[in-house]
Amino acid sequence: MLHLLTEQQRDKVLKEYRMRLVTVICGAIVFLSFVGLSLLMPSYLSFRGRVHSVEAGNLAKESSIESIKSQNFQEKIKLVDSNLEALKISIKILSPRESYEKILNSLPSGIILSRYTYSLIDDASASLSVDGVAVDRESLVEFQNKLITNPEFKGIDIPVSNFAKKKDLLFSIKFNLVKPVNK
């Protein structure tokens, strides 16, 4: 039937067919794009939810780290001292703060304390525990010797396993705080 038309009409019909074909192809592309987007939407929403929960968790961790940093260790020791004074316990040994200061005065360079524990045994003695990191064995031995020379610290115990590495030694020292005998 196309051969029955004139050349000009035939070109017009072919042009019309091509326009219809382009319109159908464009419509199919738009339809497939919408289908693809609708199939990706649940994944996107799930991802955004996870991102928000991770960000909220990071903010919570940062705020807890900031609160831990803001709580000074010295302030905690002073609080314990004030509580002991409030109870009016007659302690004949150093307070937690004073014993901590003595330990700090015994610290050589290369020692970092991470934990300090003070447990009252009776009115004349207390149990102390100090954990930390030493740069090398020599600084740990120096710290032990400084503690031994203090007459208020007795029974200083550093496990041999603390000396297993040459550098960056994690250590835990346990000892007792006693009232020195005045002669």
Order of alpha helices (4+ residues) and beta strands (2+ residues): alpha-alpha-alpha-beta-beta-alpha-beta-beta
